[in-house]
Amino acid sequence: MRDYLHAHSVEFDDRNIRQSEAAREELRARSQDLIVPLLLFRDHEVVGFDPDALDRVITDYREMTAV
């Protein structure tokens, strides 16, 4: 997912649940589980690598960041 987002020039916060207890707790609070990768953007929630869902997020991201 990281590579896909980078390839499409999408900025994101990368939170590693292996290195950060705070990130682990945030994920558990949001999803009730520790399933990764998880992408949250506006009303989108993408679990796992799903190119079609990521493309919808990218479209929404581009519309939001268009100048």
PDB file of N, CA, C and O in Angstrom:
ATOM      1  N   MET A   1       0.827  -1.183   0.000  1.00  0.00           N
ATOM      2  CA  MET A   1       0.000   0.000   0.000  1.00  0.00           C
ATOM      3  C   MET A   1       0.875   1.252   0.000  1.00  0.00           C
ATOM      4  O   MET A   1       0.586   2.217  -0.709  1.00  0.00           O
ATOM      5  N   ARG A   2       1.936   1.234   0.790  1.00  0.00           N
ATOM      6  CA  ARG A   2       2.846   2.394   0.827  1.00  0.00           C
ATOM      7  C   ARG A   2       3.371   2.714  -0.569  1.00  0.00           C
ATOM      8  O   ARG A   2       3.310   3.856  -1.025  1.00  0.00           O
ATOM      9  N   ASP A   3       3.884   1.690  -1.231  1.00  0.00           N
ATOM     10  CA  ASP A   3       4.465   1.891  -2.565  1.00  0.00           C
ATOM     11  C   ASP A   3       3.421   2.415  -3.546  1.00  0.00           C
ATOM     12  O   ASP A   3       3.715   3.288  -4.363  1.00  0.00           O
ATOM     13  N   TYR A   4       2.222   1.891  -3.468  1.00  0.00           N
ATOM     14  CA  TYR A   4       1.143   2.309  -4.364  1.00  0.00           C
ATOM     15  C   TYR A   4       0.823   3.789  -4.149  1.00  0.00           C
ATOM     16  O   TYR A   4       0.688   4.544  -5.111  1.00  0.00           O
ATOM     17  N   LEU A   5       0.703   4.196  -2.900  1.00  0.00           N
ATOM     18  CA  LEU A   5       0.407   5.589  -2.596  1.00  0.00           C
ATOM     19  C   LEU A   5       1.558   6.502  -3.004  1.00  0.00           C
ATOM     20  O   LEU A   5       1.336   7.580  -3.556  1.00  0.00           O
ATOM     21  N   HIS A   6       2.791   6.068  -2.730  1.00  0.00           N
ATOM     22  CA  HIS A   6       3.951   6.859  -3.160  1.00  0.00           C
ATOM     23  C   HIS A   6       3.968   6.999  -4.683  1.00  0.00           C
ATOM     24  O   HIS A   6       4.221   8.085  -5.205  1.00  0.00           O
ATOM     25  N   ALA A   7       3.702   5.919  -5.385  1.00  0.00           N
ATOM     26  CA  ALA A   7       3.726   5.935  -6.857  1.00  0.00           C
ATOM     27  C   ALA A   7       2.687   6.905  -7.424  1.00  0.00           C
ATOM     28  O   ALA A   7       2.847   7.418  -8.532  1.00  0.00           O
ATOM     29  N   HIS A   8       1.622   7.150  -6.656  1.00  0.00           N
ATOM     30  CA  HIS A   8       0.571   8.062  -7.100  1.00  0.00           C
ATOM     31  C   HIS A   8       0.687   9.429  -6.416  1.00  0.00           C
ATOM     32  O   HIS A   8      -0.246  10.232  -6.452  1.00  0.00           O
ATOM     33  N   SER A   9       1.825   9.678  -5.803  1.00  0.00           N
ATOM     34  CA  SER A   9       2.118  10.979  -5.158  1.00  0.00           C
ATOM     35  C   SER A   9       1.067  11.390  -4.130  1.00  0.00           C
ATOM     36  O   SER A   9       0.650  12.546  -4.071  1.00  0.00           O
ATOM     37  N   VAL A  10       0.651  10.420  -3.327  1.00  0.00           N
ATOM     38  CA  VAL A  10      -0.322  10.686  -2.270  1.00  0.00           C
ATOM     39  C   VAL A  10       0.426  10.772  -0.942  1.00  0.00           C
ATOM     40  O   VAL A  10       1.130   9.839  -0.556  1.00  0.00           O
ATOM     41  N   GLU A  11       0.266  11.897  -0.249  1.00  0.00           N
ATOM     42  CA  GLU A  11       0.890  12.063   1.052  1.00  0.00           C
ATOM     43  C   GLU A  11       0.060  11.329   2.097  1.00  0.00           C
ATOM     44  O   GLU A  11      -1.168  11.308   2.021  1.00  0.00           O
ATOM     45  N   PHE A  12       0.736  10.731   3.068  1.00  0.00           N
ATOM     46  CA  PHE A  12       0.028  10.013   4.127  1.00  0.00           C
ATOM     47  C   PHE A  12       0.906   9.923   5.360  1.00  0.00           C
ATOM     48  O   PHE A  12       2.128  10.054   5.285  1.00  0.00           O
ATOM     49  N   ASP A  13       0.267   9.697   6.492  1.00  0.00           N
ATOM     50  CA  ASP A  13       0.974   9.433   7.741  1.00  0.00           C
ATOM     51  C   ASP A  13       1.119   7.930   7.873  1.00  0.00           C
ATOM     52  O   ASP A  13       0.136   7.191   7.822  1.00  0.00           O
ATOM     53  N   ASP A  14       2.335   7.492   8.040  1.00  0.00           N
ATOM     54  CA  ASP A  14       2.614   6.064   8.185  1.00  0.00           C
ATOM     55  C   ASP A  14       2.814   5.771   9.664  1.00  0.00           C
ATOM     56  O   ASP A  14       3.738   6.295  10.286  1.00  0.00           O
ATOM     57  N   ARG A  15       1.967   4.951  10.214  1.00  0.00           N
ATOM     58  CA  ARG A  15       2.058   4.603  11.636  1.00  0.00           C
ATOM     59  C   ARG A  15       2.349   3.120  11.752  1.00  0.00           C
ATOM     60  O   ARG A  15       1.574   2.281  11.292  1.00  0.00           O
ATOM     61  N   ASN A  16       3.459   2.813  12.363  1.00  0.00           N
ATOM     62  CA  ASN A  16       3.915   1.433  12.474  1.00  0.00           C
ATOM     63  C   ASN A  16       3.523   0.867  13.837  1.00  0.00           C
ATOM     64  O   ASN A  16       4.034   1.307  14.867  1.00  0.00           O
ATOM     65  N   ILE A  17       2.618  -0.105  13.839  1.00  0.00           N
ATOM     66  CA  ILE A  17       2.139  -0.659  15.109  1.00  0.00           C
ATOM     67  C   ILE A  17       3.173  -1.552  15.780  1.00  0.00           C
ATOM     68  O   ILE A  17       3.031  -1.880  16.958  1.00  0.00           O
ATOM     69  N   ARG A  18       4.203  -1.947  15.056  1.00  0.00           N
ATOM     70  CA  ARG A  18       5.276  -2.737  15.678  1.00  0.00           C
ATOM     71  C   ARG A  18       6.224  -1.852  16.476  1.00  0.00           C
ATOM     72  O   ARG A  18       6.858  -2.303  17.430  1.00  0.00           O
ATOM     73  N   GLN A  19       6.313  -0.593  16.078  1.00  0.00           N
ATOM     74  CA  GLN A  19       7.264   0.312  16.719  1.00  0.00           C
ATOM     75  C   GLN A  19       6.617   1.299  17.676  1.00  0.00           C
ATOM     76  O   GLN A  19       7.317   1.958  18.446  1.00  0.00           O
ATOM     77  N   SER A  20       5.304   1.413  17.644  1.00  0.00           N
ATOM     78  CA  SER A  20       4.645   2.432  18.447  1.00  0.00           C
ATOM     79  C   SER A  20       3.427   1.880  19.174  1.00  0.00           C
ATOM     80  O   SER A  20       2.457   1.442  18.555  1.00  0.00           O
ATOM     81  N   GLU A  21       3.496   1.912  20.482  1.00  0.00           N
ATOM     82  CA  GLU A  21       2.354   1.485  21.300  1.00  0.00           C
ATOM     83  C   GLU A  21       1.155   2.399  21.039  1.00  0.00           C
ATOM     84  O   GLU A  21       0.015   1.936  20.992  1.00  0.00           O
ATOM     85  N   ALA A  22       1.416   3.691  20.871  1.00  0.00           N
ATOM     86  CA  ALA A  22       0.333   4.639  20.602  1.00  0.00           C
ATOM     87  C   ALA A  22      -0.374   4.302  19.285  1.00  0.00           C
ATOM     88  O   ALA A  22      -1.602   4.348  19.209  1.00  0.00           O
ATOM     89  N   ALA A  23       0.396   3.967  18.258  1.00  0.00           N
ATOM     90  CA  ALA A  23      -0.202   3.588  16.968  1.00  0.00           C
ATOM     91  C   ALA A  23      -1.001   2.304  17.102  1.00  0.00           C
ATOM     92  O   ALA A  23      -2.068   2.169  16.503  1.00  0.00           O
ATOM     93  N   ARG A  24      -0.495   1.368  17.878  1.00  0.00           N
ATOM     94  CA  ARG A  24      -1.196   0.101  18.111  1.00  0.00           C
ATOM     95  C   ARG A  24      -2.537   0.356  18.800  1.00  0.00           C
ATOM     96  O   ARG A  24      -3.560  -0.206  18.409  1.00  0.00           O
ATOM     97  N   GLU A  25      -2.522   1.197  19.812  1.00  0.00           N
ATOM     98  CA  GLU A  25      -3.757   1.494  20.543  1.00  0.00           C
ATOM     99  C   GLU A  25      -4.748   2.280  19.681  1.00  0.00           C
ATOM    100  O   GLU A  25      -5.956   2.058  19.763  1.00  0.00           O
ATOM    101  N   GLU A  26      -4.239   3.195  18.859  1.00  0.00           N
ATOM    102  CA  GLU A  26      -5.116   3.943  17.956  1.00  0.00           C
ATOM    103  C   GLU A  26      -5.807   2.997  16.976  1.00  0.00           C
ATOM    104  O   GLU A  26      -7.010   3.114  16.739  1.00  0.00           O
ATOM    105  N   LEU A  27      -5.050   2.063  16.408  1.00  0.00           N
ATOM    106  CA  LEU A  27      -5.629   1.095  15.475  1.00  0.00           C
ATOM    107  C   LEU A  27      -6.666   0.227  16.175  1.00  0.00           C
ATOM    108  O   LEU A  27      -7.751  -0.008  15.643  1.00  0.00           O
ATOM    109  N   ARG A  28      -6.331  -0.242  17.355  1.00  0.00           N
ATOM    110  CA  ARG A  28      -7.274  -1.088  18.100  1.00  0.00           C
ATOM    111  C   ARG A  28      -8.562  -0.306  18.407  1.00  0.00           C
ATOM    112  O   ARG A  28      -9.654  -0.868  18.324  1.00  0.00           O
ATOM    113  N   ALA A  29      -8.449   0.957  18.753  1.00  0.00           N
ATOM    114  CA  ALA A  29      -9.623   1.771  19.061  1.00  0.00           C
ATOM    115  C   ALA A  29     -10.484   2.015  17.822  1.00  0.00           C
ATOM    116  O   ALA A  29     -11.711   2.048  17.913  1.00  0.00           O
ATOM    117  N   ARG A  30      -9.841   2.185  16.665  1.00  0.00           N
ATOM    118  CA  ARG A  30     -10.584   2.461  15.428  1.00  0.00           C
ATOM    119  C   ARG A  30     -11.210   1.210  14.827  1.00  0.00           C
ATOM    120  O   ARG A  30     -12.321   1.265  14.301  1.00  0.00           O
ATOM    121  N   SER A  31     -10.512   0.090  14.901  1.00  0.00           N
ATOM    122  CA  SER A  31     -10.976  -1.087  14.167  1.00  0.00           C
ATOM    123  C   SER A  31     -11.312  -2.274  15.062  1.00  0.00           C
ATOM    124  O   SER A  31     -11.787  -3.299  14.571  1.00  0.00           O
ATOM    125  N   GLN A  32     -11.077  -2.155  16.343  1.00  0.00           N
ATOM    126  CA  GLN A  32     -11.304  -3.245  17.293  1.00  0.00           C
ATOM    127  C   GLN A  32     -10.398  -4.445  17.032  1.00  0.00           C
ATOM    128  O   GLN A  32     -10.624  -5.523  17.582  1.00  0.00           O
ATOM    129  N   ASP A  33      -9.382  -4.266  16.202  1.00  0.00           N
ATOM    130  CA  ASP A  33      -8.462  -5.352  15.858  1.00  0.00           C
ATOM    131  C   ASP A  33      -7.138  -4.735  15.429  1.00  0.00           C
ATOM    132  O   ASP A  33      -6.993  -3.513  15.396  1.00  0.00           O
ATOM    133  N   LEU A  34      -6.184  -5.583  15.105  1.00  0.00           N
ATOM    134  CA  LEU A  34      -4.882  -5.111  14.640  1.00  0.00           C
ATOM    135  C   LEU A  34      -4.633  -5.582  13.219  1.00  0.00           C
ATOM    136  O   LEU A  34      -3.609  -6.202  12.932  1.00  0.00           O
ATOM    137  N   ILE A  35      -5.567  -5.288  12.336  1.00  0.00           N
ATOM    138  CA  ILE A  35      -5.457  -5.678  10.936  1.00  0.00           C
ATOM    139  C   ILE A  35      -4.730  -4.575  10.179  1.00  0.00           C
ATOM    140  O   ILE A  35      -5.129  -3.411  10.220  1.00  0.00           O
ATOM    141  N   VAL A  36      -3.659  -4.953   9.489  1.00  0.00           N
ATOM    142  CA  VAL A  36      -2.890  -3.989   8.692  1.00  0.00           C
ATOM    143  C   VAL A  36      -2.633  -4.572   7.315  1.00  0.00           C
ATOM    144  O   VAL A  36      -2.632  -5.795   7.173  1.00  0.00           O
ATOM    145  N   PRO A  37      -2.422  -3.777   6.322  1.00  0.00           N
ATOM    146  CA  PRO A  37      -2.500  -2.331   6.369  1.00  0.00           C
ATOM    147  C   PRO A  37      -3.948  -1.855   6.414  1.00  0.00           C
ATOM    148  O   PRO A  37      -4.861  -2.518   5.923  1.00  0.00           O
ATOM    149  N   LEU A  38      -4.122  -0.699   7.012  1.00  0.00           N
ATOM    150  CA  LEU A  38      -5.420  -0.045   7.077  1.00  0.00           C
ATOM    151  C   LEU A  38      -5.225   1.401   6.667  1.00  0.00           C
ATOM    152  O   LEU A  38      -4.361   2.093   7.204  1.00  0.00           O
ATOM    153  N   LEU A  39      -6.023   1.857   5.719  1.00  0.00           N
ATOM    154  CA  LEU A  39      -5.973   3.241   5.274  1.00  0.00           C
ATOM    155  C   LEU A  39      -7.310   3.884   5.591  1.00  0.00           C
ATOM    156  O   LEU A  39      -8.362   3.383   5.194  1.00  0.00           O
ATOM    157  N   LEU A  40      -7.260   4.997   6.307  1.00  0.00           N
ATOM    158  CA  LEU A  40      -8.451   5.763   6.632  1.00  0.00           C
ATOM    159  C   LEU A  40      -8.307   7.134   6.000  1.00  0.00           C
ATOM    160  O   LEU A  40      -7.328   7.841   6.239  1.00  0.00           O
ATOM    161  N   PHE A  41      -9.291   7.503   5.191  1.00  0.00           N
ATOM    162  CA  PHE A  41      -9.299   8.823   4.575  1.00  0.00           C
ATOM    163  C   PHE A  41     -10.739   9.240   4.373  1.00  0.00           C
ATOM    164  O   PHE A  41     -11.483   8.607   3.624  1.00  0.00           O
ATOM    165  N   ARG A  42     -11.125  10.311   5.047  1.00  0.00           N
ATOM    166  CA  ARG A  42     -12.501  10.796   4.988  1.00  0.00           C
ATOM    167  C   ARG A  42     -13.463   9.654   5.275  1.00  0.00           C
ATOM    168  O   ARG A  42     -13.397   9.071   6.357  1.00  0.00           O
ATOM    169  N   ASP A  43     -14.355   9.311   4.350  1.00  0.00           N
ATOM    170  CA  ASP A  43     -15.304   8.225   4.595  1.00  0.00           C
ATOM    171  C   ASP A  43     -14.819   6.891   4.023  1.00  0.00           C
ATOM    172  O   ASP A  43     -15.576   5.921   3.972  1.00  0.00           O
ATOM    173  N   HIS A  44     -13.556   6.845   3.595  1.00  0.00           N
ATOM    174  CA  HIS A  44     -12.977   5.614   3.051  1.00  0.00           C
ATOM    175  C   HIS A  44     -12.252   4.834   4.145  1.00  0.00           C
ATOM    176  O   HIS A  44     -11.597   5.414   5.011  1.00  0.00           O
ATOM    177  N   GLU A  45     -12.381   3.530   4.090  1.00  0.00           N
ATOM    178  CA  GLU A  45     -11.605   2.628   4.939  1.00  0.00           C
ATOM    179  C   GLU A  45     -11.164   1.473   4.057  1.00  0.00           C
ATOM    180  O   GLU A  45     -11.990   0.690   3.588  1.00  0.00           O
ATOM    181  N   VAL A  46      -9.862   1.370   3.832  1.00  0.00           N
ATOM    182  CA  VAL A  46      -9.330   0.321   2.968  1.00  0.00           C
ATOM    183  C   VAL A  46      -8.498  -0.617   3.839  1.00  0.00           C
ATOM    184  O   VAL A  46      -7.514  -0.201   4.451  1.00  0.00           O
ATOM    185  N   VAL A  47      -8.899  -1.870   3.887  1.00  0.00           N
ATOM    186  CA  VAL A  47      -8.180  -2.886   4.655  1.00  0.00           C
ATOM    187  C   VAL A  47      -7.470  -3.789   3.663  1.00  0.00           C
ATOM    188  O   VAL A  47      -8.085  -4.330   2.744  1.00  0.00           O
ATOM    189  N   GLY A  48      -6.162  -3.946   3.861  1.00  0.00           N
ATOM    190  CA  GLY A  48      -5.380  -4.772   2.944  1.00  0.00           C
ATOM    191  C   GLY A  48      -5.098  -4.009   1.662  1.00  0.00           C
ATOM    192  O   GLY A  48      -5.503  -2.857   1.507  1.00  0.00           O
ATOM    193  N   PHE A  49      -4.409  -4.654   0.761  1.00  0.00           N
ATOM    194  CA  PHE A  49      -4.070  -4.010  -0.513  1.00  0.00           C
ATOM    195  C   PHE A  49      -5.191  -4.263  -1.500  1.00  0.00           C
ATOM    196  O   PHE A  49      -5.368  -5.379  -1.989  1.00  0.00           O
ATOM    197  N   ASP A  50      -5.946  -3.214  -1.787  1.00  0.00           N
ATOM    198  CA  ASP A  50      -7.095  -3.278  -2.693  1.00  0.00           C
ATOM    199  C   ASP A  50      -6.950  -2.126  -3.693  1.00  0.00           C
ATOM    200  O   ASP A  50      -7.404  -1.015  -3.418  1.00  0.00           O
ATOM    201  N   PRO A  51      -6.319  -2.375  -4.854  1.00  0.00           N
ATOM    202  CA  PRO A  51      -6.063  -1.297  -5.813  1.00  0.00           C
ATOM    203  C   PRO A  51      -7.309  -0.516  -6.233  1.00  0.00           C
ATOM    204  O   PRO A  51      -7.236   0.701  -6.400  1.00  0.00           O
ATOM    205  N   ASP A  52      -8.442  -1.181  -6.405  1.00  0.00           N
ATOM    206  CA  ASP A  52      -9.660  -0.475  -6.808  1.00  0.00           C
ATOM    207  C   ASP A  52     -10.102   0.511  -5.726  1.00  0.00           C
ATOM    208  O   ASP A  52     -10.459   1.651  -6.024  1.00  0.00           O
ATOM    209  N   ALA A  53     -10.074   0.066  -4.476  1.00  0.00           N
ATOM    210  CA  ALA A  53     -10.447   0.944  -3.364  1.00  0.00           C
ATOM    211  C   ALA A  53      -9.429   2.066  -3.211  1.00  0.00           C
ATOM    212  O   ALA A  53      -9.803   3.206  -2.934  1.00  0.00           O
ATOM    213  N   LEU A  54      -8.163   1.762  -3.386  1.00  0.00           N
ATOM    214  CA  LEU A  54      -7.131   2.795  -3.296  1.00  0.00           C
ATOM    215  C   LEU A  54      -7.289   3.833  -4.399  1.00  0.00           C
ATOM    216  O   LEU A  54      -7.063   5.021  -4.171  1.00  0.00           O
ATOM    217  N   ASP A  55      -7.673   3.395  -5.585  1.00  0.00           N
ATOM    218  CA  ASP A  55      -7.904   4.340  -6.675  1.00  0.00           C
ATOM    219  C   ASP A  55      -9.041   5.306  -6.342  1.00  0.00           C
ATOM    220  O   ASP A  55      -8.976   6.483  -6.699  1.00  0.00           O
ATOM    221  N   ARG A  56     -10.083   4.820  -5.662  1.00  0.00           N
ATOM    222  CA  ARG A  56     -11.180   5.707  -5.249  1.00  0.00           C
ATOM    223  C   ARG A  56     -10.681   6.723  -4.217  1.00  0.00           C
ATOM    224  O   ARG A  56     -11.067   7.892  -4.253  1.00  0.00           O
ATOM    225  N   VAL A  57      -9.830   6.276  -3.304  1.00  0.00           N
ATOM    226  CA  VAL A  57      -9.247   7.189  -2.319  1.00  0.00           C
ATOM    227  C   VAL A  57      -8.381   8.227  -3.019  1.00  0.00           C
ATOM    228  O   VAL A  57      -8.450   9.414  -2.701  1.00  0.00           O
ATOM    229  N   ILE A  58      -7.569   7.783  -3.965  1.00  0.00           N
ATOM    230  CA  ILE A  58      -6.686   8.694  -4.697  1.00  0.00           C
ATOM    231  C   ILE A  58      -7.497   9.744  -5.449  1.00  0.00           C
ATOM    232  O   ILE A  58      -7.125  10.917  -5.468  1.00  0.00           O
ATOM    233  N   THR A  59      -8.592   9.334  -6.062  1.00  0.00           N
ATOM    234  CA  THR A  59      -9.458  10.278  -6.763  1.00  0.00           C
ATOM    235  C   THR A  59     -10.009  11.313  -5.787  1.00  0.00           C
ATOM    236  O   THR A  59      -9.999  12.509  -6.078  1.00  0.00           O
ATOM    237  N   ASP A  60     -10.484  10.862  -4.647  1.00  0.00           N
ATOM    238  CA  ASP A  60     -11.019  11.761  -3.637  1.00  0.00           C
ATOM    239  C   ASP A  60      -9.922  12.690  -3.103  1.00  0.00           C
ATOM    240  O   ASP A  60     -10.151  13.883  -2.903  1.00  0.00           O
ATOM    241  N   TYR A  61      -8.746  12.136  -2.879  1.00  0.00           N
ATOM    242  CA  TYR A  61      -7.594  12.916  -2.411  1.00  0.00           C
ATOM    243  C   TYR A  61      -7.248  14.014  -3.403  1.00  0.00           C
ATOM    244  O   TYR A  61      -7.036  15.164  -3.018  1.00  0.00           O
ATOM    245  N   ARG A  62      -7.193  13.658  -4.677  1.00  0.00           N
ATOM    246  CA  ARG A  62      -6.848  14.644  -5.724  1.00  0.00           C
ATOM    247  C   ARG A  62      -7.890  15.762  -5.807  1.00  0.00           C
ATOM    248  O   ARG A  62      -7.540  16.930  -5.972  1.00  0.00           O
ATOM    249  N   GLU A  63      -9.174  15.397  -5.692  1.00  0.00           N
ATOM    250  CA  GLU A  63     -10.217  16.407  -5.720  1.00  0.00           C
ATOM    251  C   GLU A  63     -10.092  17.344  -4.523  1.00  0.00           C
ATOM    252  O   GLU A  63     -10.307  18.549  -4.653  1.00  0.00           O
ATOM    253  N   MET A  64      -9.750  16.805  -3.374  1.00  0.00           N
ATOM    254  CA  MET A  64      -9.623  17.605  -2.166  1.00  0.00           C
ATOM    255  C   MET A  64      -8.407  18.528  -2.217  1.00  0.00           C
ATOM    256  O   MET A  64      -8.453  19.643  -1.697  1.00  0.00           O
ATOM    257  N   THR A  65      -7.322  18.069  -2.839  1.00  0.00           N
ATOM    258  CA  THR A  65      -6.081  18.845  -2.820  1.00  0.00           C
ATOM    259  C   THR A  65      -5.886  19.676  -4.089  1.00  0.00           C
ATOM    260  O   THR A  65      -4.871  20.360  -4.219  1.00  0.00           O
ATOM    261  N   ALA A  66      -6.825  19.633  -5.016  1.00  0.00           N
ATOM    262  CA  ALA A  66      -6.706  20.420  -6.251  1.00  0.00           C
ATOM    263  C   ALA A  66      -6.751  21.905  -5.919  1.00  0.00           C
ATOM    264  O   ALA A  66      -7.527  22.349  -5.073  1.00  0.00           O
ATOM    265  N   VAL A  67      -5.926  22.636  -6.584  1.00  0.00           N
ATOM    266  CA  VAL A  67      -5.865  24.086  -6.335  1.00  0.00           C
ATOM    267  C   VAL A  67      -6.611  24.832  -7.414  1.00  0.00           C
ATOM    268  O   VAL A  67      -6.675  26.061  -7.383  1.00  0.00           O
TER     269      VAL A  67
END
